Amino acid sequence: MARKKREFTTFNLSFLDVMTCGFGAVILVFLIMNHGIVEQKTELNEDLLSEVNLLNEDVNEGTEGLVRLRNTLSAIDLKTAEAQGLATRIAQDTENYEAKIEARKGDGYTRNARTTTGDGNRQYLTGLNLTGDRIAILLDVSASMLADSYGAVNDLRYRYPPSSQRAAAKWTQSRNMVKWLTANLPLDSDYQVITFNTEAKFALPDTSGEWLKVADQPMLYRVADMLGDITPSGGTSLINAFITLKTLAPPPDNVILITDGFPTQGEKPWGKEKQEVTWQERQKLYEEAISRRYKPDGVPINIILAPMVGNHNDINALWQLAQRTRGSLTALSRDEWR
Protein backbone atom coordinates (compact mmCIF):
# COMPACT_ATOMS: atom_id res chain seq x y z
CA MET A 1 0.00 0.00 0.00
CA ALA A 2 2.78 2.40 0.74
CA ARG A 3 4.31 1.92 -2.66
CA LYS A 4 1.13 2.61 -4.47
CA LYS A 5 0.66 5.88 -2.65
CA ARG A 6 4.03 7.19 -3.77
CA GLU A 7 3.33 6.39 -7.35
CA PHE A 8 0.05 8.28 -7.25
CA THR A 9 1.72 11.34 -5.85
CA THR A 10 4.34 11.32 -8.50
CA PHE A 11 1.68 11.18 -11.13
CA ASN A 12 -0.10 14.21 -9.72
CA LEU A 13 3.04 16.31 -9.72
CA SER A 14 3.82 15.50 -13.29
CA PHE A 15 0.33 16.53 -14.38
CA LEU A 16 0.63 19.80 -12.50
CA ASP A 17 3.91 20.50 -14.14
CA VAL A 18 2.36 19.87 -17.50
CA MET A 19 -0.53 22.15 -16.75
CA THR A 20 1.78 24.85 -15.52
CA CYS A 21 3.90 24.72 -18.62
CA GLY A 22 0.82 24.86 -20.84
CA PHE A 23 -0.59 27.83 -19.01
CA GLY A 24 2.77 29.57 -19.28
CA ALA A 25 2.80 28.96 -22.98
CA VAL A 26 -0.65 30.43 -23.32
CA ILE A 27 0.39 33.50 -21.37
CA LEU A 28 3.50 33.83 -23.53
CA VAL A 29 1.42 33.64 -26.68
CA PHE A 30 -0.99 36.22 -25.24
CA LEU A 31 1.86 38.54 -24.37
CA ILE A 32 3.32 38.21 -27.85
CA MET A 33 -0.05 38.89 -29.43
CA ASN A 34 -0.71 41.80 -27.08
CA HIS A 35 2.69 43.33 -27.87
CA GLY A 36 1.91 43.11 -31.55
CA ILE A 37 -1.46 44.72 -30.98
CA VAL A 38 0.12 47.52 -28.94
CA GLU A 39 2.69 48.17 -31.68
CA GLN A 40 -0.07 48.23 -34.30
CA LYS A 41 -2.13 50.61 -32.14
CA THR A 42 0.90 52.85 -31.66
CA GLU A 43 1.60 52.95 -35.39
CA LEU A 44 -2.08 53.50 -36.10
CA ASN A 45 -2.27 56.32 -33.52
CA GLU A 46 0.80 57.97 -35.02
CA ASP A 47 -0.75 57.80 -38.50
CA LEU A 48 -4.03 59.14 -37.22
CA LEU A 49 -2.24 61.92 -35.34
CA SER A 50 -0.39 62.90 -38.54
CA GLU A 51 -3.68 62.96 -40.43
CA VAL A 52 -5.25 65.07 -37.68
CA ASN A 53 -2.32 67.51 -37.78
CA LEU A 54 -2.62 67.82 -41.54
CA LEU A 55 -6.35 68.40 -41.22
CA ASN A 56 -5.72 71.03 -38.56
CA GLU A 57 -3.26 72.80 -40.88
CA ASP A 58 -5.83 72.71 -43.67
CA VAL A 59 -8.47 74.11 -41.31
CA ASN A 60 -6.12 76.91 -40.18
CA GLU A 61 -5.23 77.80 -43.77
CA GLY A 62 -8.90 77.74 -44.71
CA THR A 63 -9.76 79.97 -41.75
CA GLU A 64 -7.04 82.46 -42.70
CA GLY A 65 -8.21 82.43 -46.31
CA LEU A 66 -11.78 83.00 -45.18
CA VAL A 67 -10.68 85.98 -43.08
CA ARG A 68 -8.79 87.46 -46.06
CA LEU A 69 -11.79 86.83 -48.30
CA ARG A 70 -14.11 88.55 -45.83
CA ASN A 71 -11.72 91.52 -45.59
CA THR A 72 -11.54 91.72 -49.39
CA LEU A 73 -15.31 91.58 -49.66
CA SER A 74 -15.60 94.30 -47.03
CA ALA A 75 -13.18 96.52 -48.99
CA ILE A 76 -15.08 95.84 -52.21
CA ASP A 77 -18.37 96.62 -50.49
CA LEU A 78 -16.89 99.89 -49.21
CA LYS A 79 -15.61 100.89 -52.66
CA THR A 80 -18.93 99.91 -54.20
CA ALA A 81 -20.75 102.07 -51.69
CA GLU A 82 -18.39 104.97 -52.40
CA ALA A 83 -18.86 104.56 -56.15
CA GLN A 84 -22.63 104.42 -55.74
CA GLY A 85 -22.51 107.55 -53.59
CA LEU A 86 -20.37 109.35 -56.18
CA ALA A 87 -22.70 108.27 -58.98
CA THR A 88 -25.65 109.56 -56.98
CA ARG A 89 -23.96 112.93 -56.41
CA ILE A 90 -23.04 113.21 -60.08
CA ALA A 91 -26.62 112.41 -61.07
CA GLN A 92 -27.92 115.01 -58.61
CA ASP A 93 -25.44 117.63 -59.85
CA THR A 94 -26.42 116.87 -63.43
CA GLU A 95 -30.10 117.24 -62.60
CA ASN A 96 -29.43 120.52 -60.81
CA TYR A 97 -27.34 121.77 -63.73
CA GLU A 98 -30.03 120.83 -66.25
CA ALA A 99 -32.66 122.49 -64.07
CA LYS A 100 -30.62 125.71 -64.01
CA ILE A 101 -30.29 125.63 -67.78
CA GLU A 102 -34.03 125.09 -68.26
CA ALA A 103 -34.78 127.88 -65.80
CA ARG A 104 -32.50 130.27 -67.68
CA LYS A 105 -33.83 129.43 -71.12
CA GLY A 106 -36.84 131.59 -70.40
CA ASP A 107 -34.48 134.54 -69.94
CA GLY A 108 -32.75 133.92 -73.26
CA TYR A 109 -29.83 131.89 -71.87
CA THR A 110 -28.34 128.92 -73.72
CA ARG A 111 -26.21 126.00 -72.55
CA ASN A 112 -23.11 128.04 -73.42
CA ALA A 113 -22.56 131.36 -71.75
CA ARG A 114 -22.97 133.05 -75.12
CA THR A 115 -23.73 131.73 -78.57
CA THR A 116 -20.72 132.21 -80.84
CA THR A 117 -19.16 130.49 -83.82
CA GLY A 118 -16.09 130.91 -85.94
CA ASP A 119 -16.08 131.66 -89.63
CA GLY A 120 -18.23 129.07 -91.35
CA ASN A 121 -19.55 127.89 -87.96
CA ARG A 122 -16.10 126.50 -87.17
CA GLN A 123 -15.14 125.78 -83.59
CA TYR A 124 -11.74 127.36 -83.05
CA LEU A 125 -10.11 125.04 -80.53
CA THR A 126 -10.29 121.38 -79.55
CA GLY A 127 -8.52 119.62 -76.68
CA LEU A 128 -8.22 122.80 -74.60
CA ASN A 129 -8.97 122.45 -70.91
CA LEU A 130 -11.81 124.86 -70.10
CA THR A 131 -12.65 123.40 -66.68
CA GLY A 132 -12.20 125.17 -63.36
CA ASP A 133 -14.01 127.32 -60.84
CA ARG A 134 -11.88 130.41 -61.55
CA ILE A 135 -10.43 130.76 -65.05
CA ALA A 136 -8.10 133.63 -65.94
CA ILE A 137 -7.49 134.62 -69.57
CA LEU A 138 -4.26 136.55 -70.28
CA LEU A 139 -4.41 138.31 -73.65
CA ASP A 140 -1.27 139.71 -75.29
CA VAL A 141 -2.10 143.16 -76.75
CA SER A 142 1.41 144.13 -77.82
CA ALA A 143 2.16 145.45 -81.31
CA SER A 144 3.36 142.05 -82.53
CA MET A 145 -0.22 140.76 -82.26
CA LEU A 146 -1.01 142.72 -85.44
CA ALA A 147 0.78 140.36 -87.85
CA ASP A 148 3.00 137.28 -88.13
CA SER A 149 6.23 139.09 -89.05
CA TYR A 150 7.90 142.20 -87.72
CA GLY A 151 8.01 143.75 -91.18
CA ALA A 152 4.23 143.39 -91.55
CA VAL A 153 3.73 144.75 -88.02
CA ASN A 154 5.73 147.88 -88.77
CA ASP A 155 3.92 148.33 -92.07
CA LEU A 156 0.55 148.33 -90.29
CA ARG A 157 1.74 150.61 -87.49
CA TYR A 158 3.24 153.31 -89.66
CA ARG A 159 1.07 153.24 -92.78
CA TYR A 160 -2.43 152.62 -91.48
CA PRO A 161 -4.69 154.34 -88.92
CA PRO A 162 -5.65 152.67 -85.62
CA SER A 163 -9.01 151.57 -87.03
CA SER A 164 -7.21 149.54 -89.73
CA GLN A 165 -4.83 148.13 -87.16
CA ARG A 166 -7.74 146.96 -85.00
CA ALA A 167 -9.13 145.21 -88.09
CA ALA A 168 -5.88 143.28 -88.68
CA ALA A 169 -6.59 139.58 -89.21
CA LYS A 170 -4.32 138.27 -86.43
CA TRP A 171 -5.70 140.67 -83.83
CA THR A 172 -9.28 140.02 -84.93
CA GLN A 173 -8.67 136.30 -84.53
CA SER A 174 -7.25 136.82 -81.03
CA ARG A 175 -10.28 138.84 -79.91
CA ASN A 176 -12.63 136.24 -81.37
CA MET A 177 -10.69 133.60 -79.50
CA VAL A 178 -11.50 135.30 -76.19
CA LYS A 179 -15.16 135.47 -77.19
CA TRP A 180 -15.16 131.78 -78.01
CA LEU A 181 -13.44 130.88 -74.75
CA THR A 182 -15.82 132.86 -72.54
CA ALA A 183 -18.80 131.43 -74.47
CA ASN A 184 -17.66 127.87 -73.70
CA LEU A 185 -16.66 128.18 -70.06
CA PRO A 186 -18.70 126.24 -67.47
CA LEU A 187 -21.83 128.22 -66.74
CA ASP A 188 -21.30 128.10 -62.96
CA SER A 189 -17.63 129.20 -63.04
CA ASP A 190 -15.95 132.60 -62.62
CA TYR A 191 -13.54 134.23 -65.05
CA GLN A 192 -11.45 137.32 -65.63
CA VAL A 193 -9.63 138.78 -68.65
CA ILE A 194 -6.28 140.54 -68.24
CA THR A 195 -4.66 142.33 -71.18
CA PHE A 196 -0.93 142.96 -71.24
CA ASN A 197 1.71 144.68 -73.32
CA THR A 198 4.38 146.72 -71.53
CA GLU A 199 1.83 147.08 -68.73
CA ALA A 200 -0.94 144.74 -67.61
CA LYS A 201 -4.49 145.58 -66.58
CA PHE A 202 -7.96 144.11 -66.35
CA ALA A 203 -10.04 144.34 -69.53
CA LEU A 204 -12.73 146.09 -67.50
CA PRO A 205 -10.87 148.45 -65.14
CA ASP A 206 -13.84 148.77 -62.80
CA THR A 207 -13.63 145.00 -62.09
CA SER A 208 -9.94 145.00 -61.11
CA GLY A 209 -9.14 142.19 -58.66
CA GLU A 210 -12.65 140.74 -58.92
CA TRP A 211 -13.95 137.54 -60.45
CA LEU A 212 -16.76 137.81 -62.99
CA LYS A 213 -19.65 135.39 -63.35
CA VAL A 214 -19.82 133.45 -66.62
CA ALA A 215 -23.61 133.37 -66.29
CA ASP A 216 -23.66 137.19 -66.39
CA GLN A 217 -24.17 137.67 -70.15
CA PRO A 218 -24.23 141.50 -70.14
CA MET A 219 -20.77 141.43 -68.54
CA LEU A 220 -19.50 139.08 -71.27
CA TYR A 221 -20.62 141.54 -73.92
CA ARG A 222 -18.96 144.41 -72.05
CA VAL A 223 -15.66 142.52 -72.10
CA ALA A 224 -15.99 141.81 -75.83
CA ASP A 225 -16.79 145.46 -76.59
CA MET A 226 -13.82 146.65 -74.54
CA LEU A 227 -11.44 144.35 -76.44
CA GLY A 228 -12.80 145.74 -79.70
CA ASP A 229 -11.58 149.21 -78.69
CA ILE A 230 -7.96 148.10 -78.10
CA THR A 231 -5.26 148.88 -80.66
CA PRO A 232 -2.29 146.54 -80.08
CA SER A 233 0.87 148.49 -79.29
CA GLY A 234 4.08 148.47 -77.30
CA GLY A 235 6.22 145.58 -76.06
CA THR A 236 5.31 142.42 -74.15
CA SER A 237 5.79 142.00 -70.39
CA LEU A 238 4.77 138.54 -69.22
CA ILE A 239 6.09 139.39 -65.76
CA ASN A 240 3.54 142.19 -65.36
CA ALA A 241 0.79 139.87 -66.60
CA PHE A 242 1.61 137.39 -63.82
CA ILE A 243 1.95 140.17 -61.22
CA THR A 244 -1.55 141.43 -62.08
CA LEU A 245 -2.87 137.87 -62.08
CA LYS A 246 -1.77 137.46 -58.46
CA THR A 247 -4.01 140.35 -57.36
CA LEU A 248 -7.03 138.09 -57.89
CA ALA A 249 -8.36 136.51 -54.69
CA PRO A 250 -8.89 133.64 -54.45
CA PRO A 251 -6.26 132.69 -57.03
CA PRO A 252 -7.20 131.08 -60.37
CA ASP A 253 -7.28 127.32 -60.82
CA ASN A 254 -6.85 127.54 -64.60
CA VAL A 255 -4.90 130.04 -66.73
CA ILE A 256 -5.24 130.51 -70.49
CA LEU A 257 -2.42 132.52 -72.07
CA ILE A 258 -2.91 133.96 -75.58
CA THR A 259 0.37 135.28 -77.00
CA ASP A 260 2.73 135.03 -79.97
CA GLY A 261 6.10 134.30 -78.33
CA PHE A 262 8.68 135.37 -75.77
CA PRO A 263 8.31 138.72 -73.96
CA THR A 264 10.33 141.76 -74.95
CA GLN A 265 9.96 143.69 -71.67
CA GLY A 266 10.56 143.05 -67.98
CA GLU A 267 8.77 144.49 -64.98
CA LYS A 268 10.13 147.89 -65.98
CA PRO A 269 10.25 148.95 -69.67
CA TRP A 270 13.49 149.49 -71.51
CA GLY A 271 14.66 153.04 -71.98
CA LYS A 272 13.92 154.87 -75.23
CA GLU A 273 17.48 154.28 -76.38
CA LYS A 274 16.76 150.54 -76.58
CA GLN A 275 15.61 149.99 -80.17
CA GLU A 276 15.90 146.21 -80.49
CA VAL A 277 15.76 143.26 -78.09
CA THR A 278 17.89 140.23 -78.96
CA TRP A 279 16.57 136.69 -78.75
CA GLN A 280 18.91 135.96 -75.83
CA GLU A 281 17.47 138.94 -73.92
CA ARG A 282 13.92 137.80 -74.68
CA GLN A 283 14.75 134.31 -73.45
CA LYS A 284 16.14 135.73 -70.20
CA LEU A 285 12.99 137.84 -69.72
CA TYR A 286 10.86 134.73 -70.31
CA GLU A 287 12.80 132.62 -67.81
CA GLU A 288 12.48 135.37 -65.23
CA ALA A 289 8.72 135.61 -65.84
CA ILE A 290 8.12 131.87 -65.29
CA SER A 291 10.22 131.75 -62.13
CA ARG A 292 8.50 131.01 -58.80
CA ARG A 293 8.64 134.71 -57.96
CA TYR A 294 6.05 135.59 -60.59
CA LYS A 295 4.34 132.55 -62.10
CA PRO A 296 1.37 131.17 -60.10
CA ASP A 297 2.19 127.85 -58.41
CA GLY A 298 0.23 124.65 -58.97
CA VAL A 299 -1.97 126.09 -61.71
CA PRO A 300 -2.17 124.62 -65.25
CA ILE A 301 -1.19 127.10 -67.93
CA ASN A 302 -2.90 126.47 -71.26
CA ILE A 303 -1.19 128.39 -74.07
CA ILE A 304 -2.79 129.49 -77.34
CA LEU A 305 0.08 130.55 -79.55
CA ALA A 306 -0.17 132.67 -82.70
CA PRO A 307 3.54 132.45 -83.52
CA MET A 308 5.70 134.96 -85.31
CA VAL A 309 7.64 133.72 -88.32
CA GLY A 310 10.81 131.87 -87.29
CA ASN A 311 10.07 131.74 -83.54
CA HIS A 312 10.64 127.98 -83.26
CA ASN A 313 12.62 128.23 -80.02
CA ASP A 314 9.77 130.19 -78.44
CA ILE A 315 7.30 127.44 -79.33
CA ASN A 316 9.48 124.73 -77.81
CA ALA A 317 9.97 126.61 -74.52
CA LEU A 318 6.28 127.49 -74.20
CA TRP A 319 5.33 123.86 -74.89
CA GLN A 320 7.61 122.79 -72.03
CA LEU A 321 5.91 125.32 -69.74
CA ALA A 322 2.50 123.88 -70.63
CA GLN A 323 3.73 120.33 -69.99
CA ARG A 324 5.32 121.18 -66.62
CA THR A 325 2.13 122.81 -65.37
CA ARG A 326 -0.12 120.04 -66.79
CA GLY A 327 -1.63 122.44 -69.27
CA SER A 328 -1.71 122.35 -73.07
CA LEU A 329 -0.37 124.28 -76.03
CA THR A 330 -2.23 125.04 -79.23
CA ALA A 331 -0.10 126.61 -81.98
CA LEU A 332 -2.39 128.16 -84.58
CA SER A 333 -1.53 128.03 -88.23
CA ARG A 334 -1.12 131.41 -89.87
CA ASP A 335 -3.89 130.35 -92.23
CA GLU A 336 -6.21 130.75 -89.25
CA TRP A 337 -6.03 134.56 -89.49
CA ARG A 338 -5.23 135.12 -93.14
Contacts in CASP RR format, 6 or more apart in sequence:
PFRMAT RR
TARGET T0000
AUTHOR 0000-0000-0000
METHOD contacts of the structure
MODEL  1
MARKKREFTTFNLSFLDVMTCGFGAVILVFLIMNHGIVEQKTELNEDLLS
EVNLLNEDVNEGTEGLVRLRNTLSAIDLKTAEAQGLATRIAQDTENYEAK
IEARKGDGYTRNARTTTGDGNRQYLTGLNLTGDRIAILLDVSASMLADSY
GAVNDLRYRYPPSSQRAAAKWTQSRNMVKWLTANLPLDSDYQVITFNTEA
KFALPDTSGEWLKVADQPMLYRVADMLGDITPSGGTSLINAFITLKTLAP
PPDNVILITDGFPTQGEKPWGKEKQEVTWQERQKLYEEAISRRYKPDGVP
INIILAPMVGNHNDINALWQLAQRTRGSLTALSRDEWR
97 187 0 8 1.000
97 188 0 8 1.000
100 187 0 8 1.000
100 188 0 8 1.000
101 109 0 8 1.000
101 111 0 8 1.000
101 187 0 8 1.000
104 215 0 8 1.000
109 215 0 8 1.000
109 217 0 8 1.000
111 187 0 8 1.000
112 183 0 8 1.000
112 184 0 8 1.000
112 187 0 8 1.000
113 182 0 8 1.000
113 183 0 8 1.000
113 184 0 8 1.000
113 185 0 8 1.000
113 187 0 8 1.000
113 214 0 8 1.000
113 215 0 8 1.000
113 217 0 8 1.000
113 220 0 8 1.000
114 179 0 8 1.000
114 182 0 8 1.000
114 183 0 8 1.000
114 217 0 8 1.000
114 220 0 8 1.000
114 221 0 8 1.000
115 183 0 8 1.000
116 176 0 8 1.000
116 179 0 8 1.000
116 180 0 8 1.000
116 183 0 8 1.000
117 123 0 8 1.000
118 124 0 8 1.000
118 176 0 8 1.000
118 180 0 8 1.000
123 180 0 8 1.000
124 176 0 8 1.000
124 177 0 8 1.000
124 180 0 8 1.000
124 336 0 8 1.000
125 177 0 8 1.000
125 180 0 8 1.000
125 181 0 8 1.000
125 304 0 8 1.000
125 330 0 8 1.000
127 328 0 8 1.000
127 330 0 8 1.000
128 256 0 8 1.000
128 302 0 8 1.000
128 304 0 8 1.000
128 328 0 8 1.000
128 330 0 8 1.000
129 254 0 8 1.000
129 300 0 8 1.000
129 302 0 8 1.000
129 327 0 8 1.000
129 328 0 8 1.000
130 181 0 8 1.000
130 184 0 8 1.000
130 185 0 8 1.000
130 186 0 8 1.000
130 254 0 8 1.000
131 186 0 8 1.000
131 254 0 8 1.000
132 186 0 8 1.000
132 189 0 8 1.000
132 253 0 8 1.000
132 254 0 8 1.000
133 189 0 8 1.000
133 190 0 8 1.000
133 253 0 8 1.000
134 189 0 8 1.000
134 190 0 8 1.000
134 191 0 8 1.000
134 192 0 8 1.000
134 211 0 8 1.000
134 248 0 8 1.000
134 250 0 8 1.000
134 251 0 8 1.000
134 252 0 8 1.000
134 253 0 8 1.000
134 254 0 8 1.000
135 185 0 8 1.000
135 189 0 8 1.000
135 190 0 8 1.000
135 191 0 8 1.000
135 192 0 8 1.000
135 252 0 8 1.000
135 253 0 8 1.000
135 254 0 8 1.000
135 255 0 8 1.000
135 256 0 8 1.000
136 191 0 8 1.000
136 192 0 8 1.000
136 193 0 8 1.000
136 194 0 8 1.000
136 245 0 8 1.000
136 248 0 8 1.000
136 252 0 8 1.000
136 254 0 8 1.000
136 255 0 8 1.000
136 256 0 8 1.000
137 178 0 8 1.000
137 181 0 8 1.000
137 182 0 8 1.000
137 191 0 8 1.000
137 192 0 8 1.000
137 193 0 8 1.000
137 194 0 8 1.000
137 256 0 8 1.000
137 258 0 8 1.000
138 194 0 8 1.000
138 196 0 8 1.000
138 241 0 8 1.000
138 245 0 8 1.000
138 255 0 8 1.000
138 256 0 8 1.000
138 257 0 8 1.000
138 258 0 8 1.000
138 259 0 8 1.000
139 174 0 8 1.000
139 178 0 8 1.000
139 193 0 8 1.000
139 194 0 8 1.000
139 195 0 8 1.000
139 196 0 8 1.000
139 203 0 8 1.000
139 227 0 8 1.000
139 258 0 8 1.000
140 174 0 8 1.000
140 195 0 8 1.000
140 196 0 8 1.000
140 197 0 8 1.000
140 236 0 8 1.000
140 257 0 8 1.000
140 258 0 8 1.000
140 259 0 8 1.000
140 260 0 8 1.000
141 195 0 8 1.000
141 196 0 8 1.000
141 197 0 8 1.000
141 230 0 8 1.000
141 232 0 8 1.000
141 233 0 8 1.000
142 196 0 8 1.000
142 197 0 8 1.000
142 198 0 8 1.000
142 232 0 8 1.000
142 233 0 8 1.000
142 234 0 8 1.000
142 235 0 8 1.000
142 236 0 8 1.000
142 264 0 8 1.000
143 153 0 8 1.000
143 157 0 8 1.000
143 197 0 8 1.000
143 232 0 8 1.000
143 233 0 8 1.000
143 234 0 8 1.000
143 235 0 8 1.000
144 150 0 8 1.000
144 153 0 8 1.000
144 232 0 8 1.000
144 235 0 8 1.000
144 236 0 8 1.000
144 260 0 8 1.000
144 261 0 8 1.000
144 308 0 8 1.000
145 170 0 8 1.000
145 171 0 8 1.000
145 174 0 8 1.000
145 232 0 8 1.000
145 260 0 8 1.000
145 306 0 8 1.000
146 152 0 8 1.000
146 153 0 8 1.000
146 156 0 8 1.000
146 157 0 8 1.000
146 165 0 8 1.000
146 168 0 8 1.000
146 170 0 8 1.000
146 171 0 8 1.000
146 232 0 8 1.000
147 153 0 8 1.000
147 155 0 8 1.000
147 156 0 8 1.000
147 168 0 8 1.000
147 170 0 8 1.000
148 170 0 8 1.000
148 260 0 8 1.000
148 306 0 8 1.000
148 307 0 8 1.000
148 308 0 8 1.000
148 309 0 8 1.000
148 334 0 8 1.000
148 337 0 8 1.000
149 308 0 8 1.000
149 309 0 8 1.000
150 308 0 8 1.000
156 164 0 8 1.000
156 165 0 8 1.000
156 168 0 8 1.000
157 165 0 8 1.000
157 233 0 8 1.000
162 231 0 8 1.000
165 171 0 8 1.000
165 231 0 8 1.000
165 232 0 8 1.000
166 172 0 8 1.000
166 228 0 8 1.000
166 229 0 8 1.000
166 230 0 8 1.000
166 231 0 8 1.000
168 232 0 8 1.000
169 337 0 8 1.000
169 338 0 8 1.000
170 260 0 8 1.000
170 306 0 8 1.000
170 337 0 8 1.000
171 232 0 8 1.000
172 337 0 8 1.000
173 306 0 8 1.000
173 332 0 8 1.000
173 336 0 8 1.000
173 337 0 8 1.000
174 258 0 8 1.000
174 306 0 8 1.000
175 224 0 8 1.000
175 227 0 8 1.000
175 228 0 8 1.000
177 258 0 8 1.000
177 304 0 8 1.000
178 193 0 8 1.000
178 223 0 8 1.000
178 224 0 8 1.000
178 227 0 8 1.000
178 258 0 8 1.000
179 224 0 8 1.000
181 256 0 8 1.000
182 191 0 8 1.000
182 193 0 8 1.000
182 214 0 8 1.000
182 220 0 8 1.000
182 223 0 8 1.000
182 224 0 8 1.000
183 220 0 8 1.000
185 191 0 8 1.000
185 214 0 8 1.000
186 214 0 8 1.000
187 214 0 8 1.000
187 215 0 8 1.000
188 214 0 8 1.000
188 215 0 8 1.000
189 214 0 8 1.000
190 211 0 8 1.000
190 212 0 8 1.000
190 213 0 8 1.000
190 214 0 8 1.000
191 211 0 8 1.000
191 212 0 8 1.000
191 214 0 8 1.000
192 202 0 8 1.000
192 207 0 8 1.000
192 209 0 8 1.000
192 210 0 8 1.000
192 211 0 8 1.000
192 212 0 8 1.000
192 248 0 8 1.000
192 252 0 8 1.000
193 202 0 8 1.000
193 203 0 8 1.000
193 204 0 8 1.000
193 223 0 8 1.000
193 227 0 8 1.000
194 200 0 8 1.000
194 201 0 8 1.000
194 202 0 8 1.000
194 203 0 8 1.000
194 241 0 8 1.000
194 244 0 8 1.000
194 245 0 8 1.000
195 201 0 8 1.000
195 202 0 8 1.000
195 203 0 8 1.000
195 227 0 8 1.000
195 230 0 8 1.000
196 236 0 8 1.000
196 237 0 8 1.000
196 238 0 8 1.000
196 240 0 8 1.000
196 241 0 8 1.000
196 244 0 8 1.000
197 232 0 8 1.000
197 233 0 8 1.000
197 234 0 8 1.000
197 235 0 8 1.000
197 236 0 8 1.000
197 237 0 8 1.000
198 234 0 8 1.000
198 235 0 8 1.000
198 236 0 8 1.000
198 237 0 8 1.000
198 240 0 8 1.000
198 265 0 8 1.000
198 269 0 8 1.000
199 237 0 8 1.000
199 240 0 8 1.000
200 237 0 8 1.000
200 240 0 8 1.000
200 241 0 8 1.000
200 243 0 8 1.000
200 244 0 8 1.000
201 208 0 8 1.000
201 244 0 8 1.000
202 208 0 8 1.000
202 209 0 8 1.000
202 244 0 8 1.000
203 223 0 8 1.000
203 226 0 8 1.000
203 227 0 8 1.000
204 212 0 8 1.000
204 219 0 8 1.000
204 222 0 8 1.000
204 223 0 8 1.000
204 226 0 8 1.000
208 247 0 8 1.000
209 247 0 8 1.000
209 248 0 8 1.000
209 249 0 8 1.000
210 248 0 8 1.000
211 248 0 8 1.000
212 219 0 8 1.000
212 223 0 8 1.000
213 219 0 8 1.000
214 220 0 8 1.000
235 263 0 8 1.000
235 264 0 8 1.000
235 265 0 8 1.000
235 269 0 8 1.000
236 259 0 8 1.000
236 261 0 8 1.000
236 262 0 8 1.000
236 263 0 8 1.000
236 264 0 8 1.000
236 265 0 8 1.000
237 263 0 8 1.000
237 264 0 8 1.000
237 265 0 8 1.000
237 266 0 8 1.000
237 267 0 8 1.000
237 269 0 8 1.000
238 259 0 8 1.000
238 263 0 8 1.000
238 285 0 8 1.000
238 286 0 8 1.000
238 289 0 8 1.000
238 290 0 8 1.000
239 263 0 8 1.000
239 265 0 8 1.000
239 266 0 8 1.000
239 267 0 8 1.000
239 285 0 8 1.000
239 288 0 8 1.000
239 289 0 8 1.000
239 294 0 8 1.000
240 265 0 8 1.000
240 266 0 8 1.000
240 267 0 8 1.000
241 257 0 8 1.000
241 289 0 8 1.000
242 289 0 8 1.000
242 294 0 8 1.000
242 295 0 8 1.000
242 296 0 8 1.000
243 267 0 8 1.000
243 294 0 8 1.000
245 252 0 8 1.000
245 255 0 8 1.000
245 296 0 8 1.000
246 296 0 8 1.000
251 296 0 8 1.000
251 299 0 8 1.000
252 296 0 8 1.000
252 299 0 8 1.000
253 299 0 8 1.000
254 299 0 8 1.000
254 300 0 8 1.000
254 302 0 8 1.000
255 296 0 8 1.000
255 299 0 8 1.000
255 300 0 8 1.000
255 301 0 8 1.000
255 302 0 8 1.000
256 302 0 8 1.000
256 303 0 8 1.000
256 304 0 8 1.000
257 301 0 8 1.000
257 302 0 8 1.000
257 303 0 8 1.000
257 304 0 8 1.000
258 303 0 8 1.000
258 304 0 8 1.000
258 306 0 8 1.000
259 303 0 8 1.000
259 304 0 8 1.000
259 305 0 8 1.000
259 306 0 8 1.000
259 318 0 8 1.000
260 305 0 8 1.000
260 306 0 8 1.000
260 307 0 8 1.000
260 308 0 8 1.000
260 311 0 8 1.000
261 305 0 8 1.000
261 307 0 8 1.000
261 308 0 8 1.000
261 311 0 8 1.000
261 314 0 8 1.000
261 315 0 8 1.000
261 318 0 8 1.000
262 279 0 8 1.000
262 282 0 8 1.000
262 283 0 8 1.000
262 285 0 8 1.000
262 286 0 8 1.000
262 311 0 8 1.000
262 314 0 8 1.000
262 317 0 8 1.000
263 282 0 8 1.000
263 285 0 8 1.000
263 286 0 8 1.000
263 289 0 8 1.000
264 277 0 8 1.000
264 282 0 8 1.000
264 285 0 8 1.000
265 285 0 8 1.000
266 285 0 8 1.000
266 288 0 8 1.000
266 289 0 8 1.000
270 277 0 8 1.000
277 285 0 8 1.000
279 313 0 8 1.000
282 314 0 8 1.000
283 313 0 8 1.000
283 317 0 8 1.000
286 314 0 8 1.000
286 317 0 8 1.000
288 294 0 8 1.000
289 295 0 8 1.000
290 321 0 8 1.000
295 301 0 8 1.000
298 325 0 8 1.000
299 325 0 8 1.000
300 325 0 8 1.000
300 326 0 8 1.000
300 327 0 8 1.000
300 328 0 8 1.000
301 321 0 8 1.000
301 322 0 8 1.000
301 325 0 8 1.000
301 327 0 8 1.000
302 322 0 8 1.000
302 327 0 8 1.000
302 328 0 8 1.000
302 329 0 8 1.000
302 330 0 8 1.000
303 318 0 8 1.000
303 319 0 8 1.000
303 321 0 8 1.000
303 322 0 8 1.000
303 327 0 8 1.000
303 328 0 8 1.000
303 329 0 8 1.000
303 330 0 8 1.000
304 329 0 8 1.000
304 330 0 8 1.000
304 332 0 8 1.000
305 314 0 8 1.000
305 315 0 8 1.000
305 318 0 8 1.000
305 329 0 8 1.000
305 330 0 8 1.000
305 331 0 8 1.000
305 332 0 8 1.000
306 332 0 8 1.000
306 336 0 8 1.000
306 337 0 8 1.000
307 314 0 8 1.000
307 315 0 8 1.000
307 331 0 8 1.000
307 332 0 8 1.000
308 314 0 8 1.000
315 329 0 8 1.000
315 331 0 8 1.000
318 329 0 8 1.000
319 329 0 8 1.000
322 328 0 8 1.000
322 329 0 8 1.000
END
